[in-house]
Amino acid sequence: MDGTTFRQMTDDPAVFRRELKIIVNRAVVPFRPDPWQEADFRAMDDAWRYIAGRWQGDPPAVLRLWSERPRGHSKTSDLAVSAVWALLFARRPLTGLAIAADQDQAAILLERIGDLLKANPFVAEFLTIQKSCVVNTAMSNDSFRQSKLKVESSDVASSYGALPDFLIADELSHWQREGLWTSLFSSVGKQDCVLTGICNADVSS
């Protein structure tokens, strides 16, 4: 990858996706989203740029995404792509929080991010997975000056003191504790926060 392309992807998540590789059936292949995937990505690109400090002017009009897709339609994988871009290229340390339906679903999100690290050496140069966190260790030796994403399951997650820069609600309709969503939604309203929620298209929340 040349330096010009890398600089472009730091400012534009769409360029990052164009250069990204994913693992499909144990093979590393270029990431080529379907139109319905790209539509969701595009709807939120400016929001991710904004919290990453790569946006000029007033906040973008859209900072929230609610997406319902059938099973097997890349819900968790696409969230992993957006979160990885933010952790890689934010101009300041970001705090992200991902809440999954249960521990198995939380493990899937971490696994998808791990696959991106395996398939893209330039990503693995910056990000590491530490237990239930994804951390940009290249930012600083000081843990308080590193972008990080904490991944938890809804049955153990706490909203106490939560003030994330971005919140991922993974399989929200299957969360174990209804009050957790109410509390977290209140917290993200205290500052500009990117919020993405996904669930199966055939399940009502």
KEMARMAR-643985 format. One record per atom (N, C-alpha, C): residue in one letter; x, y, z. Coordinates in steps of 0.001 Angstrom, whole numbers, plus 500000, padded with zeros to 6 digits. Layout:
N
AXYZ ...
This chain:
205
M500840498811500000 M500000500000500000 M500885501253500000 D500607502203499095 D501427503398499038 D500957504424500067 G501822505404500308 G501535506395501335 G500317507238501025 T500082507519499747 T498921508332499372 T497625507626499728 T497544506342499414 T496342505573499738 T496126505510501242 F497206505315502003 F497067505245503457 F496549506573504007 R497076507685503494 R496600508990503960 R495135509190503615 Q494730508722502453 Q493322508849502069 Q492416508047502988 M492842506861503357 M491976506047504210 M491891506585505633 T492877507351506059 T492784507950507388 T491637508946507481 D491291509570506358 D490233510574506349 D488906510050505835 D488909508897505195 D487700508437504516 D487496506942504764 P486490506591505558 P486223505169505803 P485935504382504528 A485414505049503490 A485114504343502242 A486396503853501570 V487462504651501642 V488746504230501084 V489303503067501898 F489144503138503209 F489570502041504082 F488888500740503694 R487586500790503469 R486853499582503085 R487325499057501728 R487640499985500831 R488099499576499502 R489412498806499573 E490260499168500524 E491573498539500651 E491562497337501597 L490448497138502296 L490379496115503340 L490251494714502746 K490796493752503464 K490615492345503126 K489891491655504280 I489137490612503946 I488404489852504946 I488677488367504726 I488292487568505711 I488462486123505609 I487110485487505297 V487049484787504178 V485829484088503756 V486208482649503438 N485582481721504142 N485895480293503935 N487396480030504031 R488005480647505033 R489420480480505349 R490356481111504321 A489803481820503350 A490632482498502351 A490572484004502573 V491687484685502345 V491743486138502456 V491370486739501106 V490311487551501103 V489798488130499863 V489521489613500070 P489489490402498995 P489130491821499131 P487709491980499658 F487505493001500464 F486177493286500997 F485390494062499956 R484304493478499502 R483444494116498510 R482003494067499011 P481586495090499755 P480238495080500329 P479161495070499249 D478061494400499552 D476887494493498698 D476283495891498822 P475449496297497856 P474877497653497904 P474148497972499198 W473422497001499754 W472696497264500992 W473650497443502167 Q474794496773502146 Q475809497006503170 Q476416498394503014 E476788498716501782 E477438500004501536 E476513501162501895 A475200500985501702 A474254502044502058 A474307502343503553 D474377501297504383 D474492501515505833 D475827502155506179 F476893501674505546 F478204502273505797 F478187503767505464 R477703504095504273 R477710505485503822 R476873506380504725 A475771505827505242 A474900506616506113 A475625507090507365 M476654506335507786 M477335506640509041 M478783507106508874 D479279507155507652 D480686507534507472 D481012508894508076 D480155509879507851 D480428511216508385 D480402511216509911 A479522510418510494 A479467510333511959 A480770509779512523 W481283508716511905 W482553508154512375 W483699509142512174 R483691509843511040 R484725510856510807 R484648511951511871 Y483442512296512246 Y483259513374513232 Y483864513003514583 I483533511834515113 I484065511498516434 I485562511206516379 A486062510865515188 A487491510602515037 A488298511874514844 G487612513022514799 G488319514290514621 G488742514543513189 R488051513903512249 R488393514056510833 R487193514618510063 W486591515609510684 W485402516263510130 W485504517752510389 Q485154518558509404 Q485196520006509534 Q483781520570509634 G483608521566510492 G482321522235510569 G481412521666511642 D480119521982511513 D479124521531512484 D479002520008512463 P478493519446513561 P478313517996513590 P477424517528512443 P477687516357511906 P476810515824510845 P475399515598511359 A474465515565510436 A473054515445510821 A472738514098511438 V473463513051511069 V473153511688511513 V474296511141512352 L473981510790513605 L474941510132514488 L474418508784514975 R473262508368514466 R472621507144514942 R472257506260513752 L472387504960513935 L471956504005512917 L471241502847513581 W470050502530513055 W469335501323513462 W469226500441512223 S469755499228512308 S469792498344511154 S469204496993511507 E468227496556510723 E467639495226510873 E467964494409509627 R468626493284509839 R468993492415508725 R468678490969509090 P468436490131508083 P468238488701508356 P469516488072508894 R469381486900509452 R470539486159509938 R471514485924508790 G472805486006509113 G473830485747508120 G474110486893507177 H473602488092507490 H473797489240506606 H474795490245507184 S475866489732507768 S477060490531508066 S476824491672509062 K475887491477509981 K475614492552510932 K476833492839511810 T477279491825512529 T478402492008513452 T479693492312512703 S479907491663511572 S481128491880510802 S481248493320510330 D480135493911509889 D480182495292509410 D480423496273510548 L479860495989511712 L480157496834512871 L481635496780513212 A482228495612513074 A483656495460513341 A484473496331512408 V484096496393511141 V484827497208510162 V484812498682510560 S483637499203510895 S483529500624511259 S484284500935512540 A484160500067513531 A484855500292514798 A486366500268514614 V486858499355513777 V488303499266513539 V488812500542512883 W488078501072511917 W488520502337511298 W488652503435512353 A487652503569513212 A487685504614514232 A488859504421515197 L489083503205515631 L490187502938516555 L491533503197515901 L491637502940514607 L492890503136513893 L493231504605513693 F492243505398513293 F492557506699512712 F492051507900513493 A491501507694514664 A491059508841515463 A492245509733515832 R492028511039515796 R493081511991516153 R493240512124517670 R492300511595518406 R492357511634519870 R491957510270520392 P492260509957521641 P491850508672522191 P490323508558522269 L489798507506521691 L488368507249521729 L488060506132522712 T486890506228523315 T486389505148524158 T485132504582523521 G485204503334523129 G484050502677522545 G483524501592523466 L482236501340523370 L481597500299524177 L480692499491523271 A480896498185523255 A480036497287522484 A479353496334523452 I478039496304523391 I477261495402524233 I476586494375523338 A476880493117523573 A476294492032522797 A475210491336523621 A474406490532522940 A473294489877523617 A473771488969524748 D474840488214524500 D475360487301525508 D476855487118525277 Q477484486285526082 Q478932486113525988 Q479346485506524650 D478532484620524107 D478851484029522805 D478861485097521712 Q477875485993521740 Q477812487047520732 Q478966488034520903 A479324488320522142 A480469489201522392 A481739488587521832 A481879487283521980 A483054486593521445 A483092486673519920 I481910486657519292 I481862486745517834 I482380488094517352 L481987489172518024 L482479490499517640 L483992490579517756 L484539490078518849 L485996490078519009 L486660489194517953 E486009488085517619 E486551487201516594 E486577487888515228 R485524488628514913 R485478489330513629 R486581490391513559 I486798491088514646 I487883492069514661 I489226491355514545 G489357490225515230 G490584489446515121 G490851488997513693 D489803488631512961 D489965488250511559 D490490489413510723 L490003490624511020 L490493491788510286 L491972492031510555 L492391491793511787 L493813491922512109 L494642490888511346 K494134489660511267 K494868488603510571 K494972488877509077 A493909489394508493 A493870489586507047 A494542490876506587 N494783491793507523 N495314493112507166 N496482493460508081 P497699493155507674 P498864493419508530 P498979494869508968 F498565495812508133 F498673497222508518 F497741497556509676 V496650496797509824 V495760496975510972 V496401496395512232 A496998495213512087 A497616494530513226 A498822495295513763 E499400496190512975 E500510497015513459 E500053497965514561 F498766498292514573 F498252499305515491 F497352498728516580 L496532497756516225 L495516497271517160 L495886495905517724 T495540495713518989 T495689494413519626 T494410494098520394 I494146492814520569 I493007492372521367 I493516491919522720 Q492986492537523767 Q493404492234525134 Q492177491832525935 K492012490528526139 K490835490010526837 K489569490521526153 S488814491372526818 S487562491852526253 S487684493250525664 C488898493656525319 C489132494983524769 C489920494909523466 V489668495876522592 V490500496103521419 V491166497453521625 V492499497494521545 V493252498675521949 V494212499096520851 N494298500399520618 N495316500948519729 N496562501210520555 T497412500221520660 T498612500336521490 T499676501198520835 A499530501476519548 A500520502310518860 A500355503788519184 M499214504156519765 M498951505559520051 M499879506105521123 S500074505326522180 S500838505805523319 S501143504631524243 N502185504787525035 N502460503798526083 N501567504007527298 D500879505134527311 D499978505478528407 D498587504941528072 S498083504034528892 S496789503407528602 S495641504411528559 F495821505566529206 F494777506581529195 F494793507391527907 R495799507183527078 R495908507913525814 R495874506949524636 Q495057505949524755 Q494887504954523703 Q493401504816523378 S493109504721522101 S491734504396521719 S491456502941522053 K490276502700522561 K489960501327522952 K488462501056522816 L488146499823522540 L486765499349522480 L486605498229523486 K485695498406524427 K485401497381525410 K484173496599524965 V484274495273524963 V483196494413524500 V482655493614525685 E481348493732525939 E480726493049527065 E479415492410526617 S478907491506527431 S477597490920527176 S476554491628528033 S475314491616527561 S474270492389528221 S473917491856529602 D474268490611529879 D473906490057531184 D474879490466532285 V476056490976531903 V477025491395532925 V477423492861532792 A477071493498531680 A477507494871531445 A476889495827532448 S477649496841532763 S477163497898533655 S477175499218532909 S476155500035533127 S476112501363532511 S476644502427533454 Y477099502020534636 Y477555502995535632 Y478770503757535102 G478641505066535027 G479753505908534610 G480070505843533135 A479249505168532342 A479539505025530911 A479337506351530196 L480331506777529460 L480249507982528643 L481087507753527385 P480664506804526548 P481482506406525403 P481409507415524261 D482439507394523425 D482414508156522173 D481595507433521122 F481567506108521203 F480681505351520333 F480187504109521067 L478934503780520781 L478278502642521418 L477721501723520342 I478048500456520430 I477532499435519529 I476579498547520312 A475335498521519885 A474330497651520496 A474114496471519556 D474761495362519865 D474777494192518979 D473657493232519380 E472787492910518419 E471634492031518682 E470812492560519868 L470443493815519761 L469766494510520859 L468473493818521289 S467744493252520354 S466459492635520703 S466616491418521599 H467849490914521751 H468095489743522594 H468829490098523891 W468953491377524183 W469613491751525429 W468852491185526619 Q469610490821527656 Q469026490165528815 Q468378491137529798 R468797492380529782 R468306493349530780 R467777494582530069 E466485494784530144 E465842495887529437 E466334497243529941 G466542497354531239 G466949498632531805 G468322499077531367 L469159498150530905 L470508498506530465 L470451499442529265 W469576499141528309 W469441499999527142 W468973501396527533 T467986501484528400 T467474502786528830 T468574503624529462 S469369502986530309 S470441503702530989 S471532504146530016 L471927503244529125 L472988503587528168 L472531504661527197 F471282504582526741 F470783505589525818 F470777506966526469 S470479507001527753 S470544508258528482 S471976508781528555 S472926507863528742 S474327508266528862 S474871508847527561 V474538508213526436 V475095508684525169 V474518510028524762 G473385510401525357 G472816511705525057 G473529512851525741 K474478512551526611 K475192513596527347 K476330514214526549 Q476699513590525421 Q477732514144524555 Q477499513607523142 D478206514184522174 D478095513667520818 D478666512260520786 C477828511300520483 C478215509894520532 C477612509172519342 V478427508404518656 V477920507568517573 V477252506341518183 L476029506062517753 L475274504932518280 L474795504079517111 T475170502802517134 T474700501879516114 T474018500701516799 G472806500412516369 G472055499289516902 G471664498335515794 I471836497041516029 I471482496041515033 I470683494915515676 C469836494292514879 C469126493103515343 C468623492323514131 N468120491125514358 N467550490335513289 N466283491014512757 A466100490943511453 A464953491609510831 A463638490977511226 D463655489715511694 D462414489031512019 D462100489016513499 V462835489834514288 V462608489878515734 V462349491303516149 S461253491551516832 S460930492897517312 S461597493128518660 S462045494351518868 S462670494696520141 S461626495190521126 
